[in-house]
Amino acid sequence: MSKTIKLTILDSETVTKGDVSLDGIAALAESRVFGYTPNEKVAEVIGDSDAVICNKCLITEDVFAACPDLKYVGLFATGYNNVDLEAADRRGAAVCNVPAYSTYAVAQHTFALILDHYSRAAEYEKDTADGGWIDYKLFSRFYMPTFELYGRTIGIVGYGDIGSRVGAIARAFGMNVLTYTRTPARVTDGTETVSFEELLRRSDIVSLHCPLTADNEKMINAETLRLMKPDALLVNTARGGLIDEAALAEALDKGVIAAAKLDCLTLEPMRADCPLYGVKNCGITPHIAWAPIETRVRLLREVEENLRAWINGAPRNVVNLKGKE
């Protein structure tokens, strides 16, 4: 492309608070950077830009219609459900994501949640900080039960980059690993593949690592929760929509399963009326599994390379059909 590219970044605060730099991306074009853009202002902010980069802002049919110069949508994410791909196709616009950048971070956070449940280190730290161990009559104050991961079974739903990394970590702890995946032929590390129902019945921990689709929305629901062990832990670092939150809240309240540890919800940010807000034995972190500094540096480097490739006429990581042409 010979002309100067006009680029708008819509929601930079979703990837940096100043701790990682957007300079490499911004230097590739005539750039405007906005920390946050409400969806009703997206078309106005994009204006006559040729390219836009965003994380969760909605790039709809109406946005494309209002911004006829828009020919590139870059994502600060792997997911692209916020972009109308058919509208992008009709206008010959490339939509480019960043696959697999957060594998190590999400697998790490998955086990942070698991260990929090089984080892209860944070609770013991707080008790000690509150003076619970001062002048205690015994050398060891183990008043809350903790448990080993060794010998337990983890069922991993989805066995792509993240799911298989979680499996590798689990084996290092001496755990048994099961998986339910749409592509069992791709499981080449010896992990046992089973049906979803069998995975729920056999697993001490059920960990979700699959994309959200129309077919698996609310796959964790009242019926499937009843298949799980009463002492089972449910972990979700994938997408909130995989879980029927009202059903999970009821299951936790009634002791159908022991606990849930979640890093994502159906509606984000969390609403005050979220069915899981304040529910017992439900720990929630605010969608941070992907967010270590090294992970975001890797993400921004790939976003920069995606934009550079499109400018040079050879787009990469394209997720819509016409954008690949």
N, C-alpha and C positions, 0 to 999 in steps of 0.2 A: 504494500500500500504506500502510495507516494504522499498523500495528504497527511496533515497533522491530525492524529486521532484525538477526539475529545472523549475523555473518560470521566465517569462519575462513580465514586465509591459511596454507597448509600448508608452503610451501618458499620463503620470501622470499630466502634466500641465493642462490637461482638467478638473481636479478635485481638484487640490491643487496648490497653489503658496507658500506652506510652512505653511499655516494657519491651515490646518488639516493634520493629520499624516497617512502615509501609513505603519507605523511600524508593526501594527498588522497583516497586509496582508503579508508583506515581511518576517516576522518571521516564517511563515508556510512552507517555502521552501528555496531552494538555489536561491536567487532572484537577478535579474538585473532590474534596474529601468531606463527608458529613459523618459525624459520630453516630447519629440516629436519624432515621427518616420514618415518620408514620406512614402506613400504607396508603392513606388517602392523599398523601403528598408525593408519592413516588414518581408519577408521570411528570408532575410539575418540576421536580428536582432534576430528573433526567434531562428534560428539555430536548435540545438538539444533539445530545451526546451520541457518539457512534457505539460506545461500549459502556457497560455498567458492570460493577462488581458488587455483590451483596452476599449476605448470609441467609437471612430469613425474610427479607422484604418480598412481598408478592409481586411477581412480574407477570401480569395477567394479559388477556386479550385486549382489555381496555388500555393498558399501559403501552403495548406494542402499537395499538391504533393511534394513540396520542403522541408517540415518539417514532415517527417513520424512519429516522436515521439510525435507529438502534439495530445493530447487526451482530452484537456480541454480548452475551450474558455470562460472566464469570462468577463462580461460586466460591465462597470461603467455607466450603463444606463438601462432604461426599453426597449427601442427600440433595435432591433437586425437585422435590414435590411442591416447592413454592413457585416454580416457573411453569407457565402454560407451554408445554413443548409443541403442541399442535400449532399454536399461534406463532411460535418461533419458526417452525417449519414453513408456514405459509409466507413468512417474510424473509426466509433464507438466513435467519440469524443462528449463529452457533451458540450452543449452551454447553459450557465446559465445567466439570466438577473436579474434585481432588480425591481420587480413591486411595484408600489404605494408608493415609498419613497418620492416623491415630491408633493404629493397631496396638503398639506397646503401651501407650497411655491408658487406653480403655481396659486392656487386660489387667494392667496394674491396679486400676481403680476397682475393677471387679473383685480382685482379691483383697483390696483394702476393706471393701464392704463385707466380704465373707469373714475375714479375720476379726473385724469389729464385732461380728455376731458370736463367733466361737471363742475368741480370746478375751474380749471385753477390756482391752487395754485402756481405752479412753475412760471407761467408767472407773477402773481401778486407779488410774492417774488422778481423776477428780476426787475420789475418796481420800487418797493420800494427801492431795493438796488441801482438802478440807480438814485434815488432822486425824483422819481415821486410824492411821498406823502409829501415831505418837503415843508412846507408853502402852501400846497394846500388849497383852499378857503373853502372846506367842510371837515367834520370829516371823511367821507367815500368816497373812490375813486373807484367806481365800473363802470369803463369805458368799461370793457369787460363783455359781458353777461355770467352769470353762471346759472346753472339749477339744480333742485332737481332730485334725483333718485326716490324718493317716487312716486308711481303710474305709473312708466314707466314699460314697458314690456321688459324682456330680454329673448331672444331665445337661448337656449343652445344646440349646435349640438354635440351629444355624452353625455351620462349621466352615465359614470362610476364613479370612485372615485373622479376625479377632477371635472367633470361636476356637480355631485350632491353636492359637497362642494361649488361650485360657486352658485348653486341654493339656498343653505342654507344661504349664505351671502346675496344674493339678497333679500331674504324674510326678513332678518333683517333690510334692508333698506326700507321695505315696497313696494317692487317691485312685479310685476306679473311675473311668471315664466312659460315658455313653453319649451318643449324639443322635438327634433327629435332624435330618437335613433333606432338602428337596433334591440334592444331587449326591446320593451316597457313593456313586462311582468315583467321586473326587476325593473321598476319604481314603488316603493312602498310608496313614501312619499307624494302622492297626486298631484304631478306635472302633468299638462296637457300635454299629448303627442299628437303631430300633425305631419302632413306631412312636409317635408322639405320646400315645396313651401308655405304652410300656415305659417310656422314659419317665413320665410323671409318677408311675407306681413304684419304680425302683430307686429313684434318686433321693438322696438326702438334701441335695442342693439342686435347684433348677435355675439355670442361668440363661437369659435370653440374649441372643446375638444375631438376630435375623432382621432383615429390612421389614418395614411395615407395608403390607399390601392389602388389597381388598379381600383377599382370601384368608389372611391370618389376623385381621383386626379383631381384637378382644378374644384371642385364642386362649388366654387365661381368663376364665369366667367361672361362674358358680359351679357348672358341671365339671370342668376340668380341675378346678381346685379340689373337689371332693375325691379325685383320683390320687392326690398327693398324700404322702405320709403326714401324720399329725405333728411330727417334729421337724418337718421339712422347712427349708429356707428358700424363698423365692428372690432372685436377684434380676434386676432389669437395668442394663446400661445401653439398651438399644433404642427403642421408641416407646413412648408412653402408651400409644394407642394399641399396643399388643395386649394390654390388660384392661379388663372391665373393672374400673376403679371402685365402683360401688360394691361389686361382688367381692373384691379383695378385702375391702374394709369390713364387710360382714363376716367373711371367713376368718379374718384375724380376731375380730371381736368374739367370735364363737369358738376359737381354738381349732378350726378346721386344719390350718397349718400353723407352724410356730411363729414365723416372722417373715418380713419382707424388707429388702434393702433396695432402694430405687434411686436412680440418677436421672430419671426422666418421667414426665407426666404427659397426659393427653393434651392438656392446655398449659402452655408455658409462656410467660412466667406463671408460677402457681397462683391460683385464685383463692380467696378466703373461703369459698364454698367448695373447694376440692374435697371429694369424698374421703380422701386419705389424710387430710390435715388433722393432726392430733390423734390419730388412731394408734392404739397400743401396739407395740412390737412392730412398728413400721418406721424405718429410718429412711430419710430422704435427703439427698444432696442435690444442689441446684444446677444440674446438667453441667458438671465440671470434669467428667471423666476424660474428655478430649483436650483439656486446657493447660497441661503443663507448658512451661515456657519453650522447652525444646520442641514440643509438638507443634506449637503455633509458629515457631520459626520455620519448621519444615513445611507447614501448611502455606505460609506466605511465599516461601521460595517456589512452591509448585504453582501457586496462583500467578506469580510473576512469569514463570515459564509458559503457563497456558496462554497468558495475554501476549507474550512475545511471539509464540508460535502462530497465533491467529494473525497478528500484525504482519508476520512474514509469509502469510498465505498458506500455512500448513497447520491448521488447528489440531490440538491434541486433547485427549480426555473429553471428547465430544459425546454427549448423551442423547442428542436428538438426531434423527435420520438425515434431514436435509443439511444440517450443520456439518455433516461429515463429507458432503459432496465437494 
